[in-house]
Amino acid sequence: DAMVIQNPRYQVTQFGKPVTLSCSQTLNHNVMYWYQQKSSQAPKLLFHYYDKDFNNEADTPDNFQSRRPNTSFCFLDIRSPGLGDAAMYLCATSTPGQGGEKLFFGSGTQLSVL
Amino acid sequence: GENVEQHPSTLSVQEGDSAVIKCTYSDSASNYFPWYKQELGKRPQLIIDIRSNVGEKKDQRIAVTLNKTAKHFSLHITETQPEDSAVYFCAASRQGNQFYFGTGTSLTVIP
């Protein structure tokens, strides 16, 4: 009964080779987020979609992009991965307001860059 | 965006003692403050949360306090157990839209 599903669980890519991480949700939540978490650090918000509205954090590198083709799916595209992009990427969802603020995380995708 | 600071970064306590973790936030419009526990290699799990219209909330051994005026909130764990060992993150959110995390506290409970 997983509610926020991320695939794959582990992803290995080569330096400079584009990679796409995927996230899907069965909660019908309005907001979907992508966080980057490096070892021993806090999750860092990259961007989020509020319905179809895309919101980029000011310090998110241009190398990172996202797509949300429908309510259920969201993708993180890394155009030219560098060694510094190796991290856990966490997808999360929420429904703002009406007491439904809770953030639901997926299991994450651990990205390695060789 | 919001800036959330968290202290201490590491905390060791004896089993049965209490642990306190403190966070401050910068955006006065933030009104929802969750706490997450993360074990190695796993997703963050929500353990307790508090909204800005409440000063304190308790759930068994875990409690959270909020001081809106000072813009700080704290996590209190009483009667700590070895299974409480993990990394704890605080977060701040405005209306459940955009969540910003503190830097984390690595808690070790010594048996």
Backbone of each chain as ProteinMPNN parsed JSONL, in Angstrom:
{"seq_chain_A": "DAMVIQNPRYQVTQFGKPVTLSCSQTLNHNVMYWYQQKSSQAPKLLFHYYDKDFNNEADTPDNFQSRRPNTSFCFLDIRSPGLGDAAMYLCATSTPGQGGEKLFFGSGTQLSVL", "coords_chain_A": {"N_chain_A": [[0.829, -1.211, 0.0], [2.008, 1.16, -0.706], [2.351, 4.668, -0.845], [3.702, 6.836, -1.872], [5.759, 6.408, -4.423], [8.922, 5.592, -5.501], [11.104, 5.127, -8.175], [14.12, 4.146, -9.812], [15.192, 2.265, -6.865], [17.885, 2.31, -6.477], [20.229, 3.982, -8.459], [22.612, 4.082, -10.943], [24.749, 6.129, -12.716], [26.706, 7.538, -15.398], [29.265, 10.006, -15.357], [28.138, 13.003, -16.63], [26.155, 11.8, -18.163], [22.8, 11.932, -19.011], [20.125, 11.496, -16.66], [17.07, 10.188, -15.396], [14.842, 10.356, -12.731], [12.039, 8.847, -11.175], [8.771, 9.42, -9.792], [5.779, 8.48, -8.238], [2.403, 8.866, -7.064], [-0.304, 7.809, -4.998], [-2.026, 9.283, -3.58], [-3.336, 11.475, -4.455], [-2.466, 14.056, -3.999], [-1.963, 17.618, -4.027], [0.539, 18.832, -4.133], [3.818, 18.146, -5.132], [7.125, 17.294, -4.327], [10.677, 17.602, -4.801], [13.498, 16.561, -3.141], [16.941, 16.836, -2.351], [19.247, 14.852, -0.714], [22.23, 14.699, 0.828], [24.855, 12.698, 2.251], [24.598, 12.562, 5.735], [23.405, 15.04, 5.877], [20.773, 17.545, 5.855], [17.597, 17.137, 4.192], [17.37, 18.86, 1.151], [15.451, 21.231, -0.404], [14.693, 21.123, -3.778], [12.851, 21.768, -5.86], [9.296, 22.31, -6.362], [6.011, 21.248, -7.311], [2.943, 22.822, -7.372], [0.034, 21.684, -7.987], [-0.093, 22.256, -11.349], [1.697, 24.249, -11.325], [4.981, 25.238, -11.363], [7.64, 25.539, -9.07], [10.671, 26.79, -8.488], [13.551, 26.477, -6.445], [15.738, 29.102, -5.481], [18.451, 28.495, -5.412], [18.773, 26.148, -6.784], [20.553, 24.207, -9.045], [20.821, 24.778, -12.617], [21.128, 22.465, -13.955], [19.341, 20.66, -12.988], [16.105, 19.58, -13.6], [12.504, 19.398, -13.818], [9.501, 17.523, -14.363], [5.973, 17.333, -14.508], [3.679, 15.496, -15.606], [1.067, 14.742, -15.004], [-1.312, 14.545, -12.225], [-0.429, 12.385, -10.738], [2.212, 11.666, -11.306], [5.694, 12.552, -11.199], [8.784, 13.765, -12.373], [12.315, 13.818, -12.079], [14.865, 15.288, -13.762], [18.229, 15.048, -14.478], [20.48, 16.738, -16.192], [23.222, 16.706, -16.882], [24.93, 14.893, -15.06], [27.112, 15.448, -12.339], [29.927, 14.539, -10.226], [29.345, 15.61, -7.788], [26.63, 15.447, -7.619], [25.839, 13.075, -6.685], [23.749, 11.483, -4.487], [20.991, 10.979, -2.183], [17.798, 11.077, -3.516], [14.804, 12.395, -2.719], [11.377, 12.092, -3.087], [8.37, 13.773, -2.348], [5.039, 14.372, -1.078], [2.222, 16.546, -0.495], [-0.818, 17.968, 0.835], [-1.726, 21.065, 0.987], [-3.248, 23.108, 3.53], [-6.5, 22.9, 5.164], [-5.846, 21.289, 7.276], [-4.293, 19.29, 6.243], [-1.502, 19.148, 6.033], [0.59, 17.356, 6.171], [3.662, 15.894, 5.237], [4.471, 13.49, 2.935], [6.809, 11.054, 2.335], [8.576, 9.371, -0.291], [10.481, 6.298, -0.716], [12.893, 7.004, -1.681], [15.561, 7.544, -4.067], [18.719, 6.367, -4.492], [21.358, 7.877, -5.88], [24.202, 7.212, -7.74], [27.19, 8.452, -9.171], [29.434, 7.754, -11.608]], "CA_chain_A": [[0.0, 0.0, 0.0], [2.906, 2.305, -0.783], [1.581, 5.818, -1.28], [4.603, 7.612, -2.709], [6.608, 5.345, -4.954], [10.053, 6.084, -6.286], [11.863, 4.13, -8.932], [14.475, 2.931, -9.085], [15.682, 2.476, -5.52], [19.296, 2.654, -6.688], [20.502, 4.349, -9.847], [24.007, 4.393, -11.228], [24.918, 6.767, -14.015], [28.065, 7.992, -15.669], [29.503, 11.444, -15.363], [27.675, 13.679, -17.824], [25.087, 11.085, -18.859], [21.495, 12.315, -18.443], [19.416, 10.475, -15.902], [15.734, 10.583, -14.949], [14.283, 9.651, -11.586], [10.587, 8.966, -11.24], [7.987, 9.379, -8.557], [4.33, 8.446, -8.441], [1.663, 8.915, -5.798], [-1.692, 7.346, -5.031], [-2.723, 10.076, -2.57], [-4.014, 12.584, -5.123], [-2.047, 15.3, -3.367], [-1.724, 18.72, -4.948], [1.929, 19.272, -4.194], [4.882, 17.142, -5.19], [8.415, 17.923, -4.06], [11.928, 16.86, -4.923], [14.546, 16.934, -2.211], [18.251, 16.185, -2.47], [19.846, 14.65, 0.597], [23.572, 14.125, 0.832], [25.154, 11.959, 3.468], [24.674, 13.298, 7.006], [22.871, 16.391, 5.738], [19.324, 17.674, 5.803], [16.997, 17.195, 2.854], [17.402, 20.207, 0.574], [14.386, 21.373, -1.385], [15.138, 21.526, -5.11], [11.686, 22.438, -6.441], [8.033, 21.62, -6.122], [4.852, 21.578, -8.131], [1.633, 22.963, -6.758], [-0.731, 21.299, -9.185], [0.792, 22.355, -12.514], [2.6, 25.387, -11.15], [6.338, 24.828, -10.999], [8.321, 26.48, -8.191], [12.084, 26.429, -8.394], [14.3, 27.158, -5.406], [16.689, 30.027, -6.102], [19.802, 27.94, -5.5], [18.781, 24.86, -7.489], [21.322, 24.354, -10.291], [20.094, 24.626, -13.885], [21.312, 21.076, -14.349], [18.208, 19.899, -12.484], [14.811, 20.009, -14.111], [11.429, 18.51, -13.384], [8.275, 17.46, -15.162], [4.816, 16.707, -13.843], [2.697, 15.354, -16.69], [-0.281, 14.64, -14.433], [-1.318, 14.627, -10.768], [0.174, 11.227, -10.08], [3.619, 11.434, -11.629], [6.628, 13.662, -11.26], [10.101, 13.282, -12.769], [13.492, 14.66, -11.876], [15.848, 15.09, -14.813], [19.549, 15.64, -14.266], [20.914, 16.784, -17.592], [24.629, 16.321, -16.992], [25.302, 14.636, -13.668], [28.49, 15.529, -11.898], [30.203, 13.724, -9.041], [28.691, 16.263, -6.657], [25.188, 15.187, -7.639], [25.571, 11.79, -6.02], [22.963, 11.771, -3.284], [19.656, 10.384, -2.126], [16.779, 11.993, -3.987], [13.542, 12.063, -2.077], [10.143, 12.687, -3.571], [7.388, 13.88, -1.273], [3.78, 15.003, -1.464], [1.402, 17.098, 0.579], [-2.007, 18.717, 0.438], [-1.777, 22.223, 1.883], [-4.512, 23.599, 4.038], [-7.521, 21.978, 5.648], [-5.234, 20.347, 8.202], [-3.649, 18.176, 5.551], [-0.175, 19.588, 5.629], [1.64, 16.365, 6.378], [4.536, 15.592, 4.116], [4.646, 12.048, 2.772], [8.013, 10.785, 1.567], [8.865, 8.089, -0.913], [11.647, 5.607, -0.149], [14.109, 7.628, -2.175], [16.453, 6.927, -5.054], [20.129, 6.644, -4.209], [22.044, 8.07, -7.163], [25.665, 7.172, -7.786], [27.743, 8.975, -10.421], [30.773, 7.176, -11.778]], "C_chain_A": [[0.868, 1.268, 0.0], [2.18, 3.482, -1.406], [2.396, 6.758, -2.159], [5.702, 6.637, -3.146], [7.705, 5.948, -5.807], [10.766, 4.915, -6.946], [12.982, 4.803, -9.709], [14.938, 3.254, -7.673], [17.151, 2.877, -5.554], [19.509, 2.917, -8.179], [21.976, 4.697, -9.977], [24.071, 5.013, -12.608], [26.372, 7.185, -14.183], [28.117, 9.505, -15.649], [29.032, 12.023, -16.696], [26.546, 12.995, -18.573], [23.74, 11.408, -18.226], [20.813, 11.151, -17.737], [18.076, 11.047, -15.45], [15.305, 9.708, -13.79], [12.774, 9.865, -11.595], [9.936, 8.815, -9.88], [6.511, 9.316, -8.935], [3.642, 8.412, -7.086], [0.224, 8.454, -6.011], [-2.569, 8.177, -4.101], [-3.539, 11.214, -3.174], [-3.686, 13.94, -4.476], [-1.708, 16.356, -4.406], [-0.236, 18.977, -5.193], [2.867, 18.069, -4.235], [6.217, 17.863, -5.126], [9.554, 16.988, -4.457], [12.944, 17.455, -3.964], [15.82, 16.176, -2.566], [18.813, 16.046, -1.057], [21.189, 13.968, 0.449], [23.86, 13.542, 2.206], [25.311, 12.891, 4.662], [24.185, 14.742, 6.896], [21.346, 16.378, 5.718], [18.82, 17.571, 4.368], [16.945, 18.646, 2.379], [16.357, 20.283, -0.53], [14.947, 21.874, -2.709], [14.041, 22.338, -5.804], [10.436, 21.679, -6.045], [6.99, 22.1, -7.124], [3.645, 21.721, -7.213], [0.65, 22.832, -7.907], [0.213, 21.408, -10.391], [1.798, 23.492, -12.389], [3.941, 24.926, -10.607], [6.999, 25.923, -10.178], [9.75, 26.015, -7.958], [12.722, 27.16, -7.217], [15.421, 27.96, -6.071], [18.071, 29.403, -6.307], [19.846, 26.554, -6.15], [19.522, 25.026, -8.813], [20.457, 24.117, -11.524], [20.161, 23.201, -14.419], [20.136, 20.188, -13.933], [16.921, 20.48, -13.059], [13.757, 18.993, -13.691], [10.249, 18.599, -14.331], [7.175, 16.817, -14.327], [3.709, 16.588, -14.883], [1.254, 15.225, -16.207], [-0.172, 14.638, -12.916], [-0.465, 13.552, -10.125], [1.684, 11.106, -10.255], [4.439, 12.711, -11.617], [8.008, 13.078, -11.539], [11.165, 14.314, -12.438], [14.494, 14.298, -12.958], [17.142, 15.788, -14.422], [20.259, 15.58, -15.601], [22.347, 16.302, -17.776], [25.17, 16.086, -15.589], [26.793, 14.773, -13.429], [28.672, 14.703, -10.645], [29.496, 14.301, -7.81], [27.196, 16.057, -6.602], [24.831, 13.833, -7.052], [24.91, 12.06, -4.675], [21.73, 10.881, -3.271], [18.68, 11.447, -2.597], [15.426, 11.512, -3.48], [12.403, 12.822, -2.73], [9.168, 12.74, -2.4], [6.139, 14.559, -1.793], [3.105, 15.605, -0.245], [0.157, 17.73, -0.026], [-2.165, 19.882, 1.393], [-3.183, 22.58, 2.323], [-5.416, 22.496, 4.537], [-6.93, 20.926, 6.571], [-4.503, 19.216, 7.538], [-2.223, 18.476, 5.149], [0.876, 18.507, 5.624], [2.37, 16.029, 5.085], [4.769, 14.087, 4.071], [5.845, 11.807, 1.855], [7.95, 9.432, 0.868], [10.108, 7.492, -0.279], [12.965, 6.169, -0.65], [14.803, 6.841, -3.27], [17.871, 7.35, -4.719], [20.88, 6.695, -5.538], [23.553, 8.035, -6.968], [26.126, 7.656, -9.151], [29.179, 8.489, -10.541], [31.593, 7.981, -12.776]], "O_chain_A": [[0.527, 2.286, 0.603], [1.466, 3.314, -2.395], [1.866, 7.395, -3.069], [6.464, 6.122, -2.327], [7.439, 6.722, -6.726], [10.991, 3.868, -6.34], [12.807, 5.913, -10.211], [15.062, 4.429, -7.326], [17.598, 3.693, -4.748], [19.032, 2.172, -9.035], [22.511, 5.502, -9.216], [23.507, 4.477, -13.562], [27.154, 7.183, -13.232], [27.121, 10.183, -15.899], [29.473, 11.589, -17.76], [26.024, 13.559, -19.535], [23.552, 11.185, -17.03], [20.908, 9.996, -18.152], [17.962, 12.238, -15.16], [15.389, 8.482, -13.852], [12.292, 10.932, -11.975], [10.465, 8.185, -8.964], [6.059, 10.016, -9.841], [4.224, 7.983, -6.089], [-0.374, 8.682, -7.063], [-3.723, 7.825, -3.856], [-4.341, 11.843, -2.483], [-4.525, 14.839, -4.419], [-1.237, 16.051, -5.502], [0.184, 19.294, -6.306], [2.721, 17.112, -3.474], [6.424, 18.892, -5.77], [9.416, 15.765, -4.45], [13.215, 18.656, -3.964], [15.778, 15.032, -3.019], [18.847, 17.015, -0.298], [21.283, 12.822, 0.009], [23.19, 13.858, 3.189], [26.051, 13.873, 4.613], [24.521, 15.575, 7.739], [20.719, 15.328, 5.582], [19.552, 17.889, 3.431], [16.529, 19.541, 3.115], [16.378, 19.495, -1.475], [15.596, 22.919, -2.762], [14.279, 23.452, -6.272], [10.487, 20.584, -5.484], [7.081, 23.189, -7.691], [3.366, 20.851, -6.388], [0.464, 23.759, -8.695], [1.225, 20.708, -10.436], [2.653, 23.669, -13.257], [4.028, 24.311, -9.544], [6.932, 27.099, -10.538], [9.999, 24.992, -7.321], [12.458, 28.344, -7.012], [15.976, 27.549, -7.09], [18.775, 29.74, -7.258], [20.863, 25.866, -6.066], [19.166, 25.886, -9.619], [19.489, 23.357, -11.484], [19.339, 22.794, -15.241], [19.96, 19.093, -14.468], [16.681, 21.687, -13.014], [14.074, 17.882, -13.268], [10.032, 19.608, -15.003], [7.413, 15.89, -13.552], [2.889, 17.495, -15.019], [0.324, 15.566, -16.937], [0.929, 14.72, -12.372], [0.152, 13.781, -9.084], [2.356, 10.497, -9.422], [3.962, 13.79, -11.967], [8.362, 12.025, -11.01], [10.934, 15.521, -12.511], [14.923, 13.149, -13.062], [17.146, 16.97, -14.079], [20.601, 14.501, -16.086], [22.646, 15.573, -18.722], [25.793, 16.969, -14.999], [27.618, 14.286, -14.201], [27.7, 14.22, -10.064], [29.101, 13.564, -6.907], [26.554, 16.453, -5.629], [23.655, 13.488, -6.938], [25.452, 12.779, -3.835], [21.465, 10.135, -4.214], [18.725, 12.586, -2.134], [14.976, 10.402, -3.766], [12.462, 14.04, -2.901], [9.153, 11.841, -1.558], [6.169, 15.239, -2.819], [3.383, 15.221, 0.891], [0.086, 17.989, -1.227], [-2.683, 19.711, 2.497], [-4.16, 22.385, 1.6], [-5.136, 21.31, 4.357], [-7.437, 19.807, 6.65], [-4.12, 18.258, 8.209], [-1.783, 18.107, 4.061], [1.972, 18.73, 5.109], [1.779, 15.901, 4.013], [5.209, 13.487, 5.051], [5.882, 12.303, 0.729], [7.352, 8.481, 1.37], [10.721, 8.105, 0.594], [14.027, 5.854, -0.113], [14.647, 5.625, -3.378], [18.184, 8.539, -4.667], [21.019, 5.685, -6.227], [24.101, 8.749, -6.128], [25.527, 7.314, -10.171], [30.024, 8.775, -9.693], [32.745, 7.642, -13.044]]}, "seq_chain_B": "GENVEQHPSTLSVQEGDSAVIKCTYSDSASNYFPWYKQELGKRPQLIIDIRSNVGEKKDQRIAVTLNKTAKHFSLHITETQPEDSAVYFCAASRQGNQFYFGTGTSLTVIP", "coords_chain_B": {"N_chain_B": [[13.813, 32.013, 0.888], [12.624, 30.113, 3.727], [14.641, 29.862, 6.688], [15.968, 27.439, 8.659], [17.333, 26.611, 11.682], [19.113, 24.233, 13.627], [19.863, 22.635, 16.696], [21.395, 20.474, 19.155], [24.01, 19.344, 16.86], [24.9, 16.806, 17.266], [24.038, 14.397, 19.725], [24.343, 12.666, 22.695], [22.949, 10.446, 24.964], [22.236, 8.778, 28.055], [20.511, 5.714, 28.318], [17.155, 6.01, 29.245], [17.373, 8.593, 30.113], [16.48, 12.037, 29.33], [16.097, 13.696, 26.158], [16.699, 16.662, 24.362], [16.013, 18.674, 21.621], [16.572, 21.548, 19.693], [15.115, 24.062, 17.61], [15.186, 26.902, 15.442], [13.391, 29.299, 13.494], [12.977, 31.45, 10.614], [10.976, 32.705, 9.128], [8.148, 34.413, 9.803], [5.689, 33.764, 8.879], [5.521, 31.055, 8.738], [3.717, 28.222, 9.756], [3.401, 25.611, 10.443], [4.95, 22.873, 11.951], [6.768, 20.206, 11.691], [8.368, 17.227, 12.987], [10.883, 14.944, 12.123], [12.061, 11.597, 12.049], [14.903, 9.876, 11.047], [16.238, 6.934, 9.997], [19.242, 5.19, 9.124], [19.692, 5.144, 5.678], [16.988, 5.128, 5.166], [13.69, 6.54, 4.559], [12.675, 9.792, 5.763], [10.639, 9.81, 8.66], [7.605, 10.95, 9.902], [7.235, 12.016, 13.201], [6.051, 13.641, 15.111], [4.059, 16.6, 15.144], [3.32, 20.141, 15.081], [1.054, 22.835, 15.121], [0.798, 26.396, 14.518], [-1.062, 27.529, 16.173], [-0.999, 26.283, 18.535], [0.667, 25.648, 21.603], [1.968, 23.534, 22.76], [2.44, 20.024, 22.38], [1.858, 16.611, 22.97], [2.851, 13.21, 22.694], [2.837, 10.317, 23.984], [6.014, 9.401, 24.812], [7.101, 11.523, 23.561], [7.309, 14.992, 22.988], [6.483, 18.253, 21.801], [7.279, 21.677, 21.803], [6.329, 25.047, 21.164], [7.315, 28.328, 20.554], [6.066, 31.036, 19.369], [6.597, 33.753, 19.361], [9.316, 33.989, 19.866], [10.142, 32.483, 17.778], [10.95, 29.776, 17.919], [11.135, 26.223, 18.345], [10.898, 23.078, 20.0], [11.951, 19.685, 20.469], [11.172, 17.1, 22.657], [12.257, 14.208, 24.139], [11.453, 11.754, 26.329], [12.528, 9.312, 28.763], [14.415, 7.819, 27.2], [15.221, 5.311, 24.735], [17.261, 2.688, 23.316], [16.357, 2.264, 20.683], [15.546, 4.748, 19.939], [17.663, 5.957, 18.836], [18.842, 7.749, 16.138], [18.718, 9.998, 13.302], [17.373, 13.163, 13.726], [15.18, 15.49, 12.336], [14.027, 18.801, 12.253], [11.402, 20.806, 10.835], [9.98, 23.507, 8.957], [7.039, 25.008, 7.765], [4.918, 26.804, 5.54], [1.625, 26.88, 5.569], [1.624, 24.25, 4.752], [2.852, 24.194, 2.341], [5.725, 24.006, 0.714], [8.384, 22.892, 2.465], [10.919, 23.363, 4.765], [13.954, 22.174, 5.992], [15.687, 21.635, 9.095], [19.159, 21.258, 10.063], [19.624, 18.811, 11.198], [19.922, 16.387, 13.847], [21.983, 14.09, 15.271], [21.126, 11.544, 17.221], [22.222, 9.547, 19.827], [21.514, 6.868, 21.858], [22.702, 5.53, 24.7], [23.039, 2.313, 25.871]], "CA_chain_B": [[13.012, 31.019, 1.573], [12.75, 29.943, 5.175], [15.92, 29.382, 7.204], [15.733, 26.693, 9.888], [18.557, 26.203, 12.348], [18.85, 23.135, 14.555], [20.957, 22.352, 17.617], [22.775, 20.321, 18.706], [24.152, 18.493, 15.688], [25.005, 15.447, 17.81], [23.569, 14.318, 21.109], [24.421, 11.331, 23.292], [22.302, 10.376, 26.276], [22.113, 7.45, 28.636], [19.172, 5.15, 28.253], [16.297, 6.439, 30.344], [17.452, 10.045, 30.266], [15.721, 12.824, 28.352], [16.834, 14.371, 25.076], [16.027, 17.872, 23.883], [16.568, 19.218, 20.373], [15.969, 22.863, 19.513], [15.144, 24.648, 16.267], [14.671, 28.245, 15.245], [13.016, 29.559, 12.109], [13.101, 32.88, 10.306], [9.782, 33.233, 8.455], [7.053, 34.515, 10.763], [4.481, 33.208, 8.266], [5.505, 29.593, 8.895], [2.675, 27.899, 10.728], [3.332, 24.174, 10.673], [6.305, 22.502, 12.337], [6.871, 18.765, 11.933], [9.641, 16.612, 13.342], [11.073, 13.679, 11.43], [13.118, 10.683, 12.476], [15.418, 9.169, 9.881], [17.239, 5.899, 10.23], [20.215, 5.12, 8.042], [19.225, 4.578, 4.415], [15.527, 5.094, 5.07], [13.027, 7.826, 4.377], [12.265, 10.453, 7.011], [9.314, 9.429, 9.153], [7.008, 11.952, 10.777], [7.012, 11.494, 14.552], [5.141, 14.544, 15.789], [3.99, 17.908, 14.501], [2.588, 21.137, 15.837], [0.632, 23.996, 14.343], [1.165, 27.632, 15.194], [-2.089, 27.933, 17.134], [-0.84, 25.41, 19.704], [1.96, 25.884, 22.232], [2.62, 22.291, 23.166], [1.748, 18.803, 21.985], [2.548, 15.451, 23.52], [2.436, 11.892, 22.221], [3.567, 9.324, 24.782], [7.31, 9.882, 25.319], [7.578, 12.612, 22.709], [6.556, 16.244, 23.097], [7.028, 19.387, 21.061], [6.834, 22.976, 22.281], [6.485, 26.106, 20.166], [7.268, 29.713, 21.001], [5.94, 31.803, 18.123], [7.205, 35.07, 19.518], [10.76, 33.82, 19.726], [10.359, 31.675, 16.587], [11.671, 28.536, 18.136], [10.379, 25.055, 18.77], [11.791, 22.06, 20.557], [11.507, 18.294, 20.591], [11.567, 16.504, 23.929], [12.048, 12.765, 24.212], [11.692, 11.293, 27.696], [12.773, 7.873, 28.948], [14.978, 7.386, 25.918], [15.528, 3.9, 24.544], [18.23, 2.526, 22.218], [15.704, 2.38, 19.371], [15.367, 6.164, 19.611], [18.878, 6.402, 18.14], [18.56, 8.071, 14.731], [18.883, 11.423, 13.017], [16.101, 13.865, 13.845], [15.11, 16.754, 11.607], [12.852, 19.652, 12.373], [11.055, 21.469, 9.583], [8.998, 24.584, 9.042], [6.255, 25.104, 6.535], [3.84, 27.787, 5.491], [0.383, 26.315, 5.031], [1.861, 22.951, 4.144], [3.361, 24.408, 0.997], [7.163, 24.19, 0.897], [8.906, 22.47, 3.752], [12.351, 23.589, 4.894], [14.442, 21.323, 7.067], [16.868, 21.942, 9.873], [20.38, 20.557, 9.673], [19.614, 17.461, 11.731], [20.595, 16.033, 15.101], [22.24, 12.651, 15.386], [20.914, 11.14, 18.607], [22.68, 8.203, 20.226], [21.091, 6.481, 23.197], [23.682, 4.556, 25.171], [22.362, 1.361, 26.783]], "C_chain_B": [[13.268, 31.005, 3.062], [14.143, 29.437, 5.536], [15.67, 28.722, 8.56], [17.071, 26.233, 10.454], [18.224, 25.198, 13.452], [20.085, 22.868, 15.393], [20.502, 21.344, 18.67], [22.848, 19.457, 17.445], [24.33, 17.028, 16.097], [24.62, 15.488, 19.279], [23.659, 12.868, 21.578], [23.81, 11.377, 24.682], [22.312, 8.938, 26.755], [20.662, 6.987, 28.516], [18.375, 5.547, 29.489], [16.324, 7.939, 30.603], [16.6, 10.723, 29.201], [16.653, 13.441, 27.319], [16.019, 15.559, 24.6], [16.765, 18.395, 22.654], [15.817, 20.514, 20.07], [16.128, 23.356, 18.077], [14.632, 26.076, 16.31], [14.337, 28.418, 13.764], [12.97, 31.06, 11.876], [11.807, 33.502, 9.774], [8.595, 33.235, 9.426], [5.743, 33.955, 10.202], [4.435, 31.678, 8.342], [4.526, 29.236, 9.998], [2.51, 26.412, 10.986], [4.737, 23.652, 10.85], [6.355, 21.008, 12.651], [8.283, 18.363, 12.361], [9.708, 15.231, 12.679], [12.224, 12.899, 12.049], [13.596, 9.917, 11.246], [16.481, 8.178, 10.302], [18.067, 5.736, 8.962], [19.628, 4.448, 6.804], [17.727, 4.54, 4.233], [14.948, 6.496, 4.899], [12.768, 8.473, 5.728], [10.84, 10.052, 7.372], [8.816, 10.504, 10.103], [6.761, 11.342, 12.151], [6.055, 12.367, 15.354], [5.143, 15.869, 15.035], [3.182, 18.857, 15.364], [2.236, 22.286, 14.911], [0.789, 25.254, 15.179], [0.122, 28.093, 16.201], [-2.042, 27.107, 18.425], [0.548, 25.633, 20.288], [2.722, 24.615, 22.584], [1.764, 21.115, 22.721], [2.55, 17.617, 22.466], [1.972, 14.164, 22.951], [3.33, 10.87, 22.911], [4.888, 9.918, 25.257], [7.825, 11.103, 24.555], [6.683, 13.836, 22.881], [7.246, 17.305, 22.264], [6.433, 20.664, 21.65], [7.142, 24.019, 21.218], [6.36, 27.461, 20.838], [7.257, 30.581, 19.748], [6.644, 33.143, 18.203], [8.707, 34.998, 19.27], [11.126, 33.041, 18.47], [11.27, 30.49, 16.876], [10.753, 27.44, 18.639], [11.35, 23.941, 19.119], [11.117, 20.702, 20.595], [12.045, 17.736, 21.901], [11.247, 15.016, 23.87], [12.398, 12.338, 25.639], [11.898, 9.773, 27.706], [13.341, 7.25, 27.672], [15.35, 5.908, 25.928], [16.497, 3.766, 23.38], [17.6, 2.684, 20.842], [15.349, 3.816, 19.008], [16.587, 6.714, 18.869], [18.593, 6.554, 16.642], [18.949, 9.525, 14.512], [17.495, 12.059, 13.031], [16.195, 15.208, 13.125], [13.852, 17.51, 12.011], [12.583, 20.28, 11.011], [10.029, 22.556, 9.859], [8.303, 24.717, 7.704], [5.215, 26.202, 6.674], [2.652, 27.138, 4.805], [0.605, 24.973, 4.342], [2.34, 23.041, 2.71], [4.815, 24.827, 1.136], [7.569, 23.883, 2.331], [10.419, 22.675, 3.74], [12.835, 22.896, 6.155], [15.614, 21.944, 7.816], [18.003, 21.013, 9.499], [20.515, 19.164, 10.282], [20.385, 17.313, 13.03], [20.747, 14.521, 15.144], [22.171, 12.279, 16.861], [21.399, 9.711, 18.819], [22.233, 7.964, 21.657], [21.962, 5.317, 23.633], [23.019, 3.614, 26.164], [23.052, 1.294, 28.148]], "O_chain_B": [[14.047, 31.805, 3.581], [14.751, 28.677, 4.781], [15.213, 29.376, 9.498], [17.841, 25.549, 9.78], [17.194, 25.301, 14.119], [21.207, 22.87, 14.887], [19.331, 21.353, 19.049], [21.836, 18.9, 17.019], [23.952, 16.122, 15.354], [24.846, 16.477, 19.976], [23.121, 11.961, 20.942], [24.129, 12.258, 25.48], [22.387, 8.002, 25.959], [19.725, 7.781, 28.603], [18.849, 5.436, 30.62], [15.419, 8.489, 31.23], [16.072, 10.076, 28.297], [17.834, 13.673, 27.577], [14.8, 15.472, 24.453], [17.987, 18.538, 22.66], [14.592, 20.574, 20.174], [17.139, 23.1, 17.423], [13.76, 26.416, 17.109], [14.925, 27.769, 12.899], [12.93, 31.846, 12.823], [11.575, 34.697, 9.954], [8.103, 32.177, 9.817], [4.8, 33.702, 10.952], [3.405, 31.077, 8.037], [4.507, 29.873, 11.051], [1.577, 26.0, 11.675], [5.62, 23.928, 10.038], [6.018, 20.597, 13.761], [9.253, 19.081, 12.117], [8.741, 14.468, 12.676], [13.216, 13.466, 12.506], [12.788, 9.373, 10.494], [17.497, 8.545, 10.892], [17.635, 6.103, 7.869], [19.128, 3.325, 6.873], [17.236, 3.982, 3.252], [15.641, 7.499, 5.075], [12.654, 7.775, 6.736], [9.961, 9.966, 6.516], [9.538, 10.919, 11.011], [6.15, 10.279, 12.261], [5.319, 11.857, 16.199], [6.119, 16.211, 14.368], [2.454, 18.436, 16.263], [3.014, 22.662, 14.034], [0.899, 25.186, 16.403], [0.406, 28.975, 17.011], [-2.916, 27.216, 19.285], [1.512, 25.792, 19.539], [3.948, 24.615, 22.692], [0.536, 21.194, 22.687], [3.779, 17.612, 22.382], [0.764, 14.042, 22.753], [4.445, 10.6, 22.463], [4.875, 10.865, 26.044], [8.879, 11.646, 24.886], [5.458, 13.726, 22.914], [8.457, 17.252, 22.051], [5.242, 20.726, 21.956], [8.106, 23.885, 20.464], [5.421, 27.712, 21.594], [8.299, 30.831, 19.142], [7.221, 33.61, 17.221], [9.283, 35.827, 18.567], [12.305, 32.947, 18.128], [12.239, 30.243, 16.158], [9.732, 27.7, 19.275], [12.466, 23.874, 18.605], [9.899, 20.583, 20.731], [13.227, 17.881, 22.212], [10.117, 14.618, 23.588], [13.524, 12.545, 26.093], [11.495, 9.063, 26.784], [12.802, 6.277, 27.145], [15.732, 5.338, 26.95], [16.551, 4.655, 22.53], [18.246, 3.189, 19.925], [14.9, 4.079, 17.892], [16.539, 7.821, 18.335], [18.161, 5.613, 15.976], [19.443, 10.195, 15.419], [16.56, 11.546, 12.416], [17.16, 15.955, 13.287], [12.763, 16.942, 12.098], [13.452, 20.28, 10.139], [9.31, 22.523, 10.858], [8.913, 24.555, 6.648], [4.708, 26.485, 7.759], [2.68, 26.882, 3.602], [-0.151, 24.605, 3.443], [2.245, 22.075, 1.952], [5.094, 25.916, 1.637], [7.139, 24.546, 3.275], [11.112, 22.223, 2.828], [12.235, 23.003, 7.224], [16.421, 22.678, 7.246], [17.823, 20.088, 8.707], [21.425, 18.418, 9.921], [21.365, 18.015, 13.279], [19.77, 13.776, 15.065], [23.042, 12.649, 17.649], [21.03, 8.794, 18.085], [22.532, 8.75, 22.556], [21.959, 4.254, 23.012], [22.492, 4.057, 27.184], [22.614, 0.549, 29.025]]}, "name": "protein", "num_of_chains": 2, "seq": "DAMVIQNPRYQVTQFGKPVTLSCSQTLNHNVMYWYQQKSSQAPKLLFHYYDKDFNNEADTPDNFQSRRPNTSFCFLDIRSPGLGDAAMYLCATSTPGQGGEKLFFGSGTQLSVLGENVEQHPSTLSVQEGDSAVIKCTYSDSASNYFPWYKQELGKRPQLIIDIRSNVGEKKDQRIAVTLNKTAKHFSLHITETQPEDSAVYFCAASRQGNQFYFGTGTSLTVIP"}
